[in-house]
């Protein structure tokens, strides 16, 4: 049962298209996992490692992603409406079909598809909805 699996190791698993609504995966190792098209509405992925994960087209509406490692992940087409991204690592994340690179700083955490900076304030805004 992957709906409640805190601290579990699912490294490299194929979870594409699964219904993981409200799943509790806090602190889980999901590095390299294929979650493309998965429904993660209100899932708790706080402190999870999603480094290099494929989340293309996933639903992360209202998901808890605080202190989550999303570095190098494919986030193209992801719905982050109302997601909580406090201190999430979004460095090197792919936001659209081409990798946008504007680097990271205190104010810039990634790039949108138009190449504009996704700022810390934008992420705070996403987390406050």
C-alpha positions as CSV (number, residue, x, y, z in Angstrom):
1,X,0.0,0.0,0.0
2,X,1.8,3.2,-1.2
3,X,-0.9,5.5,0.2
4,X,0.9,5.5,3.7
5,X,4.6,4.9,3.4
6,X,6.6,7.3,5.5
7,X,10.4,7.0,5.2
8,X,10.0,4.2,2.7
9,X,12.4,3.5,-0.2
10,X,10.7,3.6,-3.5
11,X,13.8,4.7,-5.4
12,X,13.4,4.3,-9.2
13,X,9.9,2.8,-9.0
14,X,7.3,3.3,-11.8
15,X,4.3,4.9,-10.1
16,X,3.1,6.7,-13.3
17,X,-0.6,7.5,-13.5
18,X,-1.4,6.1,-10.0
19,X,-4.0,7.6,-7.7
20,X,-2.0,8.7,-4.7
21,X,-4.5,11.3,-3.4
22,X,-3.7,12.2,0.2
23,X,-0.8,9.7,0.2
24,X,1.5,10.0,3.2
25,X,5.0,9.8,1.9
26,X,6.8,12.1,4.3
27,X,10.6,11.6,4.2
28,X,10.3,8.8,1.6
29,X,13.2,8.2,-0.9
30,X,11.5,8.7,-4.3
31,X,14.6,9.7,-6.2
32,X,14.4,8.8,-9.9
33,X,10.8,7.7,-9.5
34,X,8.4,8.0,-12.5
35,X,5.3,9.8,-11.1
36,X,4.2,11.2,-14.5
37,X,0.5,11.8,-14.7
38,X,0.1,10.6,-11.0
39,X,-2.7,12.2,-8.9
40,X,-1.0,13.5,-5.7
41,X,-3.7,15.9,-4.6
42,X,-3.1,16.8,-1.0
43,X,-0.3,14.2,-0.7
44,X,2.3,14.8,2.1
45,X,5.7,14.6,0.5
46,X,7.4,16.8,3.1
47,X,11.1,16.1,3.5
48,X,10.9,13.5,0.7
49,X,13.7,13.0,-1.8
50,X,12.4,13.4,-5.3
51,X,15.7,14.2,-6.9
52,X,15.6,13.5,-10.6
53,X,12.0,12.2,-10.4
54,X,9.7,12.4,-13.5
55,X,6.5,14.3,-12.4
56,X,5.5,15.4,-15.8
57,X,1.8,16.2,-15.9
58,X,1.3,15.2,-12.2
59,X,-1.4,16.7,-10.0
60,X,0.3,18.2,-7.0
61,X,-2.6,20.5,-6.0
62,X,-2.5,21.4,-2.3
63,X,0.4,18.9,-1.8
64,X,2.8,19.4,1.1
65,X,6.3,19.8,-0.3
66,X,8.1,21.5,2.5
67,X,11.8,20.7,2.6
68,X,11.3,18.4,-0.3
69,X,14.2,17.7,-2.6
70,X,12.9,18.3,-6.2
71,X,16.3,19.1,-7.7
72,X,16.7,17.9,-11.3
73,X,13.1,16.7,-11.4
74,X,10.8,17.0,-14.5
75,X,8.0,19.4,-13.4
76,X,6.7,20.2,-16.8
77,X,2.9,20.4,-16.9
78,X,2.7,19.9,-13.1
79,X,-0.2,21.5,-11.3
80,X,1.1,23.1,-8.1
81,X,-2.0,25.1,-7.3
82,X,-2.1,25.7,-3.6
83,X,1.0,23.5,-3.0
84,X,3.1,24.2,0.1
85,X,6.7,24.6,-1.1
86,X,8.5,26.1,2.0
87,X,12.2,25.5,1.7
88,X,11.7,23.0,-1.2
89,X,14.9,22.5,-3.3
90,X,13.8,23.2,-6.9
91,X,17.4,23.7,-8.3
92,X,17.8,22.4,-11.8
93,X,14.2,21.4,-12.1
94,X,12.8,21.1,-15.6
95,X,9.7,23.3,-15.8
96,X,8.8,22.8,-19.5
97,X,9.9,20.9,-22.6
98,X,13.3,22.6,-22.6
99,X,15.5,22.9,-19.5
100,X,15.5,26.5,-18.4
101,X,18.6,27.6,-16.5
102,X,18.8,30.9,-14.7
103,X,20.6,29.4,-11.7
104,X,19.6,29.7,-8.1
105,X,20.0,32.4,-5.6
106,X,18.2,33.8,-2.6
107,X,15.5,35.2,-4.9
108,X,15.5,32.9,-7.9
109,X,14.7,29.2,-7.5
110,X,14.1,28.2,-11.1
111,X,12.8,29.3,-14.4
112,X,9.4,29.3,-16.0
113,X,8.9,28.1,-19.6
114,X,9.3,31.7,-20.8
115,X,12.7,31.9,-19.2
116,X,11.6,34.3,-16.5
117,X,12.7,33.6,-12.9
118,X,10.5,31.7,-10.5
119,X,11.1,33.7,-7.4
120,X,11.0,32.8,-3.8
121,X,8.0,35.1,-3.5
122,X,6.2,33.1,-6.2
123,X,6.8,29.9,-4.2
124,X,5.6,31.5,-1.0
125,X,2.5,32.6,-2.9
126,X,1.9,29.1,-4.0
127,X,2.2,27.9,-0.5
128,X,-0.2,30.4,1.0
129,X,-3.2,29.6,-1.2
